[in-house]
């Protein structure tokens, strides 16, 4: 009788021990799955390392170029209208290779050599992809830039040694949103070569989906030299 009770007691203890081990294993499995799920859903930090990185020094050079050309930082819409009337600034027209996505009609203007650059880039891009580049921004006024900075802290100041070069009318922003890798690489390579030649200052912006490009007036001479070299090579 005693042995039967002892055997029953031992079996109960064994059953309880097995149940505890199973419960602990299930809890551990759930905890592991939960930790794994949390790791899987945690957003990865993407390394930002563009080829065309902007810099403080580049912003200084952009303003030095404006000073070298003795261009005004356009104060307001009145001064902007005067420059447009004198054809110091020329309109950016829509073409097969260039689409203009600028809301203010008076801001769809730039310096003549900047327009030539846009037309050349647009023509090359259209030839490669059958689509136009998109211009998101061109000339701005100090008044406009001041308002822009109220809701966009990434925007450059309207005055000082690193003021926005848009104020001189020689800078444009080219859209990069929606580009394929091949399209992005095409624009990147095109701009990289010109930057190496000292013709442009460029930055691929992170918080805004654009390539910010300041074009020197040396682009006109550089372009003509390359045209002559190409013609001479073709005639040989």
N, C-alpha and C positions, 0 to 999 in steps of 0.2 A: 504493500500500500504506500509506504513511505517512498520507495524507489519510483513508483508510478508518478507520484506528485512531483518528485524531484525532476524526473524526465520531462514532465509537462512544463515545469518552470523554466528549465534550460531551453526547451524549444521556443517558448515565448520570448525569452531574452534574445535568442538567435534571430527570430523573426523581426523583433524591434531593431536590432543592430543592422540587419539587411535593409530594412525600410529607411533607416537614417542615412545609410550610405547612398542609397538610390536618390533620396531627396537632396542630399548635398551635391551629388553629381549633376542632377537636373538644374539646381540653382547655379552651379558653376558654369554649366553650359549656357544658361540664359544670360548670365553676366558677361561671359566671353562674347556671345553673339551681340549683346547690346553694345559692348565696347567696340567691337568690329564694325557694327552699323554706324556708330557715332564717328569712327574714323573715316568710314566710306562717305558719309554725308558732309564731313568737314571740308569747306572749300580750300582748294590748293592755292598757295600764293604763287602767282605767275611772275617769273623774273622779267623785269622790264629792262631790256638792253638793246635799244634800237641802233641801227647803223647810223642814222641821221639824228644824233642826240643834240638837243639844244644846250646852251650854256650861257652863263653870265657874260663870258668873253665875247660870244657871238652877238649878244644883244648890244654890247658896247660897239662892236664893229659895224653893226647895222646903223647905229646913230652916228658913228664917224663917217659913214658913207653919205648919209643925209647932209651932214655938215660940209663934207668935201664938195658936194654938188650944190651947196648953198640953197637947199630946198627948205621951204617953210614947213613947220609943223602946223597943219591947217587947224585953225581955231574953231570955226563954226560953219554952219551951212552957208552963210553969206560969203565967206572967203572961199569956200568950196565952189560955189556957183561962179565966182569970178574966175577961178582957175579953169573951170570947165568951159566958160565962155571964151577964154583966151586960147583954148586948146592946149594948155599946159598939161591937162589931163584929158585922156581920150576915152570914149565909151568902149566897154567890153561887149562886143556883139556875139550873139549866138551863131555858132557854125556847126558843121558835122562833128568837129572835134572838141568843141567847147560849149558846155552848158553853164548858164549863170543862175545861181540860186541865191541871189541877194535881194532882200525885200525892198530896200530903199532904192528907188531909181537913181537918185543923185549919187549913190555910193557904188554904182556899177561903172566906175571909172578907175583909170590907173595911168601911170606914165607911159609914153609911147614905146619905150624899149621893153617895159613889162608886158605890154600887149603883144609885142612881137614874140617874146618868150612864150606866152600863153598859147599863141597860135601855133608855134613850132611844136610845143609839147603836145597840144591837142591833136595836131596832124599826125605826129608819130604814134600817139596812143590809138587814134582811130584806125590808122593803117594796120596796127597790130591786133586790135580787138573788135573793131567795128562799133565802138561806143565812144562817147565823149568823156573828157574829164569834167569834173564839176567844180566850179569856183564858188566857194562859200562866203568869201569876204575879200574886199579889195581896199579902196581908200576909206579912211575914217577921219573924223574930226576929233579934236581934243574934247569937245563937248560930248560927243557920242562915247568916246572911250571912258570918260568920267562916269557916265551913266552905266556903261557896261560893267565896270568894276564893282558896282553896287551889288550885283547878283552873280558875278563871276570873278572870284578872287584869283583865279588863274590868269586873268587878263593883265597885260603889262600896264604900267602907269601911263598917264597922259603927259607927263613932264619928267625931266631929269635925264641922267645919262643912259638909262636903260628904258626910255619911253618907247612905246609901241612904234615900230617903223611903218605901220599902216598909215600913220599921220603924215608921212611924206608922199604917199601915193605910189610907192615903188614896190609894195609888198602885196602878196595875195595868199589866201589859204585855199588849198586844194583838198577836196573831200577824199577820205580814205575808207569811210564806212561802206561795207558791202563789197569791198574789193576781194577778188580771189587772191590766193597766194601768188599766182603768176602775175596778176595785174599789179599787186603791191610791189613785187620785186622789180617789175619793169619801171615803175615810177621811181622807186628807191635808187636803182642803178642810174637812171637818167639824171636824177638830181645829184647823186654822189659824184659823178664825173664833172659836172659843172662846179660843184663846190671845190673839188680838187684843183680846178683851173682858176679858182678865186673869183668866179663870176657871180656866184650867189652865196647867200647865207641861208641855211635851211635847218629846220627842226621838225622832227616828227613828234607831234604833241601827244601826250598821254590822256589828259582829261578831256581834250577836245579831239574829235576824230578827223584831224586834218594834218596836212603838211604845210607848215608856215614857211613861206619862201620870200626872201628879199632879193630883188634882182638889181645888180649894178648896171649903170649905163654902159659899162665896158662890154656888156653882152652884144651890143650892136657891132662893135669892131671885131670881137671874137667870132661872131657869126659870119661876117663878111670875109674874114681871113680863111675860115674853114670852107666857105663856098668857093673861093678862088683856088684853094688847094685841091678841092674835089674836082673842079673843072680841069685843072692842069693835069691831074692824075688820069682823068677820063680821056683826055686828048692824046695821051702818050701811048 
